[in-house]
Amino acid sequence: MKLLKERILNDGQTIGTDIVKVDSFLNHQIDVNLMDAIGKEFYEKFNNEGITKILTIEASGIAIGMAAARYFQTPVVFAKKTESKNLDKEVYTSEVFSFTKNKTYQVRVSKRYINPGDKVLIVDDFLANGKACQGLIEIIQEAKASVCGIGIVIEKGFQPGGAEIREQGYKLESLAIIDDIQEGNIKFRG
């Protein structure tokens, strides 16, 4: 996605050789026009899959899920990282390790919101080692629903997550794949 790559190059910041900071437009402050274009792009890539639900993980994935849901006309469900008194007792759970935060979370989704037979599109802002995606895939499988696609805004192609998920046979579409970060320079795939 040309517009996204331009924003990453113009407004993103690198930290070392494995972190790209895009908080000025994607996951802290949000450029709603870019987010809308991202949602439309995911729709164009997955609109033939019969998507009935979009699943993401809090917090950065919520805006992406909403942008896509606008085009799919489906609900967005997000896995919660923390327990709360108002969360249903019957939940699907999975453990997810966050590369950025170097922390493991137990994520939860109410059993009321992912149903057997649902055709689910997973969306998220980043894919590095693939742990968040794997956790969401486990939740979908536990619900006896189907993973009909995975949409990632930025994939770190130099980390193993994308290759591992593709090897499992899932349709994974990343809007920008970064193959290398050296001395502040970002190299995109393709």
TAUR-V842809 format. One record per residue. PSI is psi in degrees with one decimal (999 if undefined). Layout:
# TAUR-V842809
psi={PSI,PSI}
This chain:
# TAUR-V842809
psi={108.4,-45.8,-43.7,-46.6,-40.6,-41.7,-39.5,-45.7,-39.5,-37.5,-11.2,160.4,144.4,147.7,108.7,-144.2,10.9,3.8,132.4,119.8,114.7,31.3,-12.0,-11.4,-12.4,-44.7,19.9,-61.6,136.2,126.8,104.9,-29.4,-41.5,-43.2,-39.9,-42.2,-36.5,-46.5,-42.4,-40.9,-41.7,-39.4,-45.1,-32.0,-26.7,9.4,-12.5,9.0,-2.4,33.9,129.2,-18.5,150.2,131.3,135.1,-171.6,143.2,152.1,-32.9,-25.8,-17.3,-47.7,-38.1,-44.6,-42.4,-40.1,-41.2,-42.4,-30.0,-39.1,-38.4,-20.6,48.4,161.8,154.3,131.1,135.8,137.8,132.2,140.1,-13.6,150.1,151.9,161.2,-25.2,7.2,137.0,150.6,-32.5,105.3,154.1,141.7,156.2,152.2,136.2,128.9,126.6,118.6,-45.4,-41.5,-9.1,48.1,146.3,134.0,148.7,117.3,151.2,142.1,130.7,137.8,-14.6,-18.6,-14.5,121.3,154.5,135.2,-14.7,144.4,109.8,134.6,122.8,133.7,149.1,165.8,-44.5,151.6,117.8,-82.0,-5.8,9.4,-38.9,-45.0,-44.9,-40.1,-41.6,-36.5,-42.9,-41.9,-44.4,-43.1,-41.4,-33.4,-3.9,35.7,-180.0,136.6,111.4,2.3,160.0,120.8,120.9,135.4,-55.1,120.2,135.2,94.6,-16.4,-1.2,159.7,-10.8,-49.7,-45.6,-41.8,-42.8,-41.4,-38.3,-27.0,-5.9,7.2,146.0,106.2,122.7,118.7,134.6,-25.0,127.0,119.8,122.0,-20.6,145.7,115.1,125.4,42.6,-2.6,133.5,130.4,121.2,151.3,141.6,999}
